[in-house]
Amino acid sequence: MTEEQAVRAPAAGRGTLTVGAGLVLLGVSASVYLVLSARAVGPREFASVSTLWTLIYTFGIGAFLPFEQELGRALAHRGELGRGGAPVLARTAVAAAVVLAVLLAAGGLLAPALVDRLFGGTWAPLLALAVTLVAMAAQYVTRGAFSGTGRFGWYSAQLGLEGGARIAGCAVLFLAGVHTIGPYAWLLAAAPLLSVLVTAPGVRAALRPGPPAGWGEISANLGWLLLATVCAQGVANAAMVAIRLLAPGSDAAGRFLAAFVVARVPLFLFQAVQAVLLPGLSRALAAGDRAAFGRELRRVLAATAGVGLAGVLGAALLGPQVLRLAFGAAFHLGRLDIVVLAAATGLYMIAQVFQSGLVALGRHRANGLAWAIALLVFVLACLLPMGVLARVELALVLSCAAAAVLLGAWLREGARAAVPAGRFEDGVMTR
């Protein structure tokens, strides 16, 4: 899951266009940041930037996105019943703070090893990581408040502010000739922190007093959601950290992330495919229509496969040229390497389609277990006696394939159990 995908869900329905505007700017800012920082610091230092980026979006999204999802659901439910949401917002904030404290404590204990092994002895990236996690915890809680109360303008504003601040800050650093990693690392913390501070007034709608909230109101699926998002982010992003650990001191992680940015271009098209087609899955479930559910799922899969295949062909034909044009001649990687990354991206997109179907069916446990197994496959494949790049690329492809196969199999099983093999018409089952 990418940063952009993580904010796709609240955009459904009446907030689609509003949130989409902020989402576009946020997505563009990621590419601008990675390209400019890579050109500014060079491949060797960019390896540390890529590791920082990976840790931020593995643990930031993985740990805190579930709080947005559960808070948004709980607030929307209370709103339908005419109840105020302040108690459930407070519960969610406390739970997110506990998870944040655990992450910061673990980072503090491991700090010397992390600085030495992942950041080349430089402390700035690790300190920036800690501040960024604080900001992202606040972001996802406030986004849950925005989406749950229908404040999509505030939601979009937060996305846009983060993206705009990131683009402007990175452009200033690049034009000023900054070639050290520290300022670029701190920019990753400053942008989300600014977005939270500016949009904080938008939370007022969620602060209306209401009946007390028990932990069950926000935690029914929270554990499985946490497992799924952390492991899914691990599958998507752990390759950069794995290369850094397996080849310390080299610039391989930086060159790998640069190639990954190029290989993941199809994800932008994939988001549009999901936004248009996936709501049909929910409508089919609501109608109890298995045929429609299967038909919509096949449409999504066909479109996703088409986008993935286009990405693989594009990587085969133009991958090295696009990589050199965007990042510079120093960021070279073989054509086959880029094709493999594009293939892994295609498999990951298919897994995301199956995941959306499972979540629509309420199969959170299966979703979490599938991604946990996929991450285990990645770790085990990294132990194979091969070259570092080949080993990590194989691990990435195998883990994405494992996720797609498991999620697809459990989705099929779940759909059969949840949707009868007929159609409801006027309350009567037909065959």
N, C-alpha and C positions, 0 to 999 in steps of 0.2 A: 504494500500500500504506500502510495506517495503522499506527500503533504497535501496535494490538491484533492486526491481521492478522499482524504480524511474529513473534508468539509463538504462532501457532495450530498450526504444524506439529508441535512436540514433544508437543502435547496428544493425539495420536492414541493409540488403544488404551487400555491400562490407566491411562494418566495423564490421560485426558480430563477427568474430574470434578475431579481434584486441581488441575491447571493452570487449568481453567476458573474456579475460585473466585478465584484471584489475578488472572486475566485480566479478570473482571468489575470488580473493584475498580480495576484499572489504567485500564480504559476509562472508568469513572465519574470517576476523578480528572482525566482529560484535559478532560472537559466542565466540571467544577467549576473547574479552574484557569483555563480560557479565559473562562468567564462572569464569575468574580469579579475576575480581573485586568483584564478589559475594563471592568467597571463602576467599578473603582477608579482606573484611570489615564486613562480617556476615549479617544475614537477616535483622536486624533492620536498619543498615546504608545503606544496599543495597536498602531499600525502597526509600531513597533519590536519589540514583543512577538511579533507575528505573523511578522515576518521571522526573529527568533531561533528561534521554534518550527519554522519551515520548514527552516532550516539544520540544526537539531539532528536532525530526523527524516528529512531527505534524506541527510545524510552519516553520521549516527550509525547508522541502520538500513542504509542503502545500503552503507556500507563494512564493517560488522562482522557483520551477519546471516549472510553466507556462511560466516564462521568458525564460528559456532554450528552451522550445518547440516553442514559438513564434519567438524567435530570430533565431533559427535554420531554421525554415520554411522561414522566411523573407530573410535570407542570401542566402539560397539555391536558392530561386526564383530570387534574384538579380544576383547570379552567372550565372544562365541560360541565363539571359538577358545581361550578360557582364558588369554589373554595380558594382561599389565598394560598400562595406558594412559599411564603417566607420560611416555614419550618422545614420543608423538604430541601430548599436551597441551603439552609444552614447545615443540615445533615450531610448533603453532598460536599459542601466546602470542607467540613471536618474530615470526611473520608478521604478526599483528595489530599488534604494536608498531611494525613497519616502516611499515605503512599509516598508523597513528596519527601517526608522526613526519612523514610526508610531508604529511598534512593540517595539522598544527600549523605546519610550516615554511611551507606555502603561505599559511596564515592570517596568519603573522607578516609575510611579505613584502607581503601585500595589506592589512595592518591599517589604515593611514591612509585608504585609499580606502574600505574596508568601513565604517569608523566614520563617515566623512563621508557616504557615499551611502546606507547602509542603516540606520544607527542614529542619525542626527541629531546627530552629534558626540559621543555618549556612549559611553565605553569599557566600561562595566560589561557590556553584553550580549555584546560580543566576548570579553571575559575569561571570562564565564560559559560561553560556547560552548566555549572551549578545555577548561575543566575538565569540562564535560558530556561531551565526546567521549572524554576519558580514562576517565571512569566508564562510558560505554557500551561502550567497547572491553573493559573488564574484565567488564561484564555479559554480553556475548554469548559471551565465552570461557567464563565460568563456567556459563552456561546450556547450552552445548554439553557441558560436563563433566557437568552434572546429567542432561540428557536421555540422553546416551550411556551412563550408568551406571544409569539407571532411578531417579534420586533426584528424583522429581517433587514430593515434598513441599518440598524445598529450592527447586526451580524456582518453585513456586507462592508460597513465602514471599518470594522475591525480588521477584516481580511485586507481591504484596500490600504489601510494605514500601514499595516505591517509590510505589505509588498512595496508601497511607495517609499517608505522609509529605508527599506533595504536597497532599492534601486538607487535612490538619491545618495545614500551614505556610501555605497560601493563606488558610484561614479566619482564622488568627491575624493575618496581615497585613491582611486586609480589615476585621476587627473593630477592629483597632488604628488604623484610619484612614490606612493607608499609601497614598499616591497617587503615588509615584514609581516608575519602572520598575526601578531597581537591585535592590531586595529580591526582586521577582518574578522577575527574571532569575536571580539566584543560587539561588532555590528550585529552578529547573529543574536546576541542577547538584547541589544538596545531596541531593535525593531519590534519584537513582540511586546516588550515591556511598555514602549510608547503606545502601542495600539490598545493595551489594556487600560492604561491610565486615561486616555482620551475618551474611550467608550464606556467607562465605568458608569456614568449617569444612566445609561440604557438599561441597567439592571433594576431600576426602581419598580418597574411593572411586576417583577417577581418577588418583591418585598411586601406584598399585601399580606397582612396577618391571616392565619388560617388555623385549622385544627392541627394538633401535634402530629408529627411524622415519625413513624417507626422505621427502623433500619430496613425492614422488608420492603418498604415502598420504593427504595432505590437500589436494593441489592438482590432482587430476584434472580437476575441473570448476570450480575456484575462480575462474579468470579470467572465465569466462562468467557465473558466478553474481554476481561483483562488478559486471560490466557490466550485467546484468539488474536487479539490485536498485537500483543507483545511478540508472539511467535510469528505472526504474519509479517510484522515489521522486521523481525530477525531474518526471515527468509529473504525479504526484499533487499535488505541493506547490509547484512552481516559480511558479505563478501569483501567489502573494503577493510573492515577490521581484521578479517581472517588473513588477508594479504599482508597487512601491517604487522601482524603477529608472526606470520610464517617467513616474512622477508623484511626484518627490521633494518632500518637505515637505508632502504632502497626507495626509489621514486615510483615503484610499481603501483602502489595504492592510488597515487595521484593520477597516473595515466589511466588506470582502470576506471576511476570515477568519471574522468573526462569522456572515455568511450561509453560508459554507461549512460551518461547524459544524452549522447547521440542515439544510442540504441533504444532509449525510452521515449523517444519522440512520439511513437504510436499511442502512448498513454493519454496524450491530449485528445486524440480522436476517440479513444476508448471511453473517456468520460462522457463525451457527447452521445455515444451509442447507448450507454447505460441510462443517461438522463431521459432519453426518448423512449426506450423500449422496456426497461425494467418495471416501471409502474404497472404495466400490463400483467405482470406476474401476481401482484397483489390483488388486482381486480378479479383475476381468474380464481384465486383462492377464496375471495369473498363471495363469489358466485357459486362455489363448489363445482367448478367446471374443470375436470382434469384435462380434457382435450384442449381447452384454451390455454391452460397452464403450460402444457407440453409444447403447444404451438408457439407461444410467446418465448419460451425458453430456447427453442430451436432458432427463432429469429435472432435473439440476442447472441447465441453462440455462433451463428453463421456470420453475423456482422463483426463479432469480435475476432473470429478466425480470419476474416478478410483483412481486418486492420493488422493483426499479427503477421500474416503472410506478407502484406505490403511492407511491414517493418523489416522483415528478414530479407526480402528482395532489395529493399533500399539499402540495407547494411551491406549486402553483397556487392551492389553496384557502386555505391558512393560513400560507404562508411568511412574509409581512411581519408578521403578528400574532405568530407564534412568535418571530421575530427580535426584535421590540420587547419581548415579555414576558421573554425570557431575558437580553437584553443592555442593554435600555433604549432610550429614544426616540432617543438620539443615533446609534445604530447602524442607520440606515435604508438600505435598498437596494430597488430596484424589484422588483415581483413577477416580471417577465420575467427579470430577472437571476438570481433564486433558482431559477426553473424551469430555466434553462440550466445552472446549477450542479448541480441534481438530475439532469438528463439526462446530464451528463458523469459524474456518480457512477455512474449505471446502466451506461454504456458501460465505465467502468473496472472495475466488478464483473464484467461479462461477459468482459473481457480477463483478469481474474484467474482465472476458471474455465478458460479456454483455457490459461493459463500452467500451472495445476496439472496439466492433462492432458499438456502437453509435458514437464514435469519428470518426471512418472510414466513417460513414454516414454524418458527420458534424453536428450531433445533440448535440451540446455542452450545449444548454439550458436544454434539458431533462436530460443530464448527471449531471449537477450541481444541478438541483432540486431534483433528485432522492437521491443523497448523502446528501443533506440538510435535506430532510425528514427522511432519515435513522438516521442521527445524532440526530434529534429531538426525534425519537423513543427511542434512547439510553438514552437521558436525562430524558424523561418521565418515562421510566422503572426503572430508578435509584431512583425514588420517591416512589416506591411500598414499603409497610410495610413488609419487609422480612429481613433476615440476610444479612450482607454486601456482603459476597462472592456470595451467591445465587442471590442477587439482581443484582450485576454487571454482573455475568455470564448470567443471563436471558436477561439483557439489551444488552449484546454483541450479543447473538444469535438472538434476535428479530431485532436488527438494521441491522445485516448482511443479515438476511432473507428479511427484508423490501427492502434493496438495491437490492438484487438479483431479487425480484419480480418486482419492479418498473422498473429497468433497462431492464429486460427481456421483459416486456410488451411494453415499449417504443421502444425497439430495433425491436420487431416484427412489430409494427406499422410503424416505420421509414423505415424498409426494404421493406415493401409493397409499401410505397409511392415512394421510391427512385429507386427500381429495378422493371421493368415491369414484368408481369407474363408470360414472354416468353423469348426468347433468340435472341440476335443479331448475325446474321451470314452474313458476307459480307455486313453489313449495312442494312440488311432486317430483320424485326421482324418475328420470326417464333413462332408457338404454339406447 
